[in-house]
Amino acid sequence: MFRSIGRTVTRHPLAVVIAWALIAVVAMSAILQGWGKGGLFDRLSTGDVATPHTESSLVADLTGPSADEGERISIVVRGVDMSANPAALASAVAAARPQLEGVDGVASVTDAFSVADPRSPEAKAMLSARGDGFAEVVTLAPGLSDTDVDAATQRVTDAAGGPYLEALRAAAPEAAVDAVSAELIGDSIGEVVRNDLASGESVSLPIALVLLVFVFGGLLAIITGMGALWGMTFALEVHSFILNVISLIGLSLSIDYGLLVVSRYREEVAIAIAAREYEDGDYIGMPTGEDMRSLVRDCVTRTVATAGRTVSFSALTIACSIAGLLVMRSPMLRTIAGGAVAVALLAVACAITLVPAIITLLGGHLVRPSLLSRVPGARRALAAVGDASADHGFFSRLSHRVVAHPWLVILAIVAILAAMAAPIGSMRMRTNVAEYIPQGSSVRTAYDTLQADYPALATPTISVVARTDAEGAAPLVNGIAQMDDVSSARASALEGHDDMVLIRVLMDVEDPVGPRVTDAVEQIRATPVGYERWVGGTAARQIDFIDSMAERAPWAIAIVVVAVFVLLLGMTGSLVVPLKALIINTFSLIASLGATSWLFEHGYLGLPQTPGMQTFIVACLVAFGFGLAMDYEVFLLARICEYWEAGHDNDDAVARGLQRSGRIITSAAAIIIAVFLGFVSGDMISIKEIGVGLAIMVAADATLVRLLLVPATMTVLGRWNWWAPAPVRRVYERLRQRA
């Protein structure tokens, strides 16, 4: 099959390139314009995505705006001395209010000076507890589309910071205005995502562009994958974080696959030229003209037949590893998995079609020595570690040293990985989207001010919906009020639900998703009552998210285990190799997670200090990290298996396979680490965590595991590496002949 693909590509290389270019143009059109349906950035979600069919998601649905209610925007006014001249301030507010009421799309504007009784609880709720400001609650007209809400929100914020503030300063010269709403929070987070994407790629792409051929394929994979995400937004809620994840995975896999394909091509060319250097004792030399074009086509075909098979197995393994997230209940994790699987498959499609097509069009140019070899001293270094066209070199010598002392290597590497894994026991997972609101932004200022000075308008630490009346809920409210750290617990009728009450719980804590709050949620949920009640809020969403992951984890693990066994069995014909790969990669993954959590917990290496790892980032690190580890496992095993099946003994096959693949693994890992660390330059904590986490995973896997631990374990196992029952071996042989 792969040989047929190679022949087709070499016969029509220009058509292949044009086809991919057209696909990219269509995808870019969808991403930027959306053909009247909104571009990708316009259709992304940035809010706190709840886990369906949980208590917290039900509370969010019940307490959210109904269909006949408009979105609300809170205008927070600071720097006003409320006791200096109340009459003059009231007049100024009355004169300024029409600047908001007259905005197109606004249904009503409410403040403490417009209610019937200025001393009522409703009025006091909109006055700062510090006496230094007040709030305006702007309600948009119901039934507005998302586009109209976005436009109306922008008009309100412009009016608040312009004509409204100017009129207000007649009585309060030091007044300042900030605005916050769900729409504004989403926009501010989305802006950070876009900036981080741009800054991350501005750092990583120049590094990767030295590998122009397959980075070009990577860019097409990313663009096409984002086009697929645009289509997914019509069926699912796609979170903005996915864009950064797509860039990371797309670039890393494209670099891996491109390096392998180009390197294997150069190896095939070197073998072909060496075979024809002498004919009948006469030196022939380098082919030219049609001979060179024929040689290139033959070598590209063989490259797709060999390296194409390897990268396809790798991509399928990675896709299955990431697909484990599809069984999770969280829409965010499912859409991340869908986008990442799409990009993985697109990356391999580029690697076995677009990259060979470009190589064919370039002809013999990729055969020429690298410009780097002309740098003084570089030729010797390249000869030491850069030659993948010989069976003996730096990596084969390394392998022979490992083969000589396998148990010593195993014990040393296991000790290092165990030390890295030690912090995993104290790792905490958290989910709080409010942490992503940019520090120092107007939206952040408004949000923090509401949380600190306006208890009635603040987002409750815990929200409880009870199917009862205020009198029936009184015992529960009193019990909650007496709990540790609870500053207030108030019940009120739930709008739109005559048979329910909403209990707003505020806690005097710095971390709204920390242990004290999660303990309070669990305590409230465990409190026996004689009616239905549901507990929600940010901490409750975090608990439900983690519980849902734990509930579906066995299914995700089963998918990964079965996929790895089937795919590695299909590649090597062994049952031992997949089992060993699962054990080693899992150990390496845990070690890398432990090291990542330790770095962020203590704020080492200039990283921001955080109280815990974002929950969905941990899930992504597990899926992507395991997939990338299997990527290098496939690269190494494919070459070792080639030599084993060619008749070499186990130790010699390991040495030769490591020599042929070691440079590819280490080179790809070095570039990928640079790509991942490029995204650390952004502002969003979640992207820093996934960038650092994947960089650590790749570094540990490409050095400690792939170059040392795997050769050592394969030496100890010897011929048992290739054991499989006879029926399994027969099936493998038939499949291998068809491939």
Secondary structure as UniProt FT lines:
FT   HELIX           2..11
FT   HELIX           13..32
FT   HELIX           34..36
FT   HELIX           40..43
FT   TURN            52..53
FT   HELIX           55..63
FT   TURN            67..68
FT   STRAND          72..78
FT   TURN            82..84
FT   HELIX           86..96
FT   HELIX           98..101
FT   TURN            104..105
FT   STRAND          106..110
FT   TURN            112..114
FT   TURN            118..119
FT   HELIX           121..124
FT   TURN            125..126
FT   TURN            129..130
FT   STRAND          133..140
FT   TURN            142..143
FT   HELIX           146..159
FT   HELIX           160..164
FT   HELIX           165..168
FT   TURN            169..171
FT   TURN            173..174
FT   STRAND          176..180
FT   HELIX           182..208
FT   HELIX           209..211
FT   HELIX           212..232
FT   TURN            233..235
FT   HELIX           241..275
FT   STRAND          278..279
FT   TURN            280..281
FT   STRAND          282..283
FT   HELIX           289..323
FT   HELIX           324..327
FT   HELIX           331..349
FT   HELIX           350..354
FT   HELIX           355..362
FT   HELIX           363..367
FT   HELIX           371..374
FT   TURN            376..377
FT   HELIX           378..385
FT   HELIX           394..404
FT   HELIX           406..421
FT   HELIX           422..426
FT   STRAND          429..430
FT   HELIX           433..436
FT   TURN            439..440
FT   HELIX           442..453
FT   TURN            455..457
FT   STRAND          462..466
FT   HELIX           470..481
FT   TURN            484..485
FT   STRAND          486..494
FT   TURN            495..496
FT   STRAND          497..507
FT   TURN            512..513
FT   HELIX           515..526
FT   STRAND          533..536
FT   HELIX           538..572
FT   HELIX           576..602
FT   HELIX           604..606
FT   STRAND          613..614
FT   HELIX           615..645
FT   TURN            646..647
FT   HELIX           650..678
FT   HELIX           679..681
FT   HELIX           685..700
FT   HELIX           701..709
FT   HELIX           710..717
FT   HELIX           718..722
FT   HELIX           726..738
//
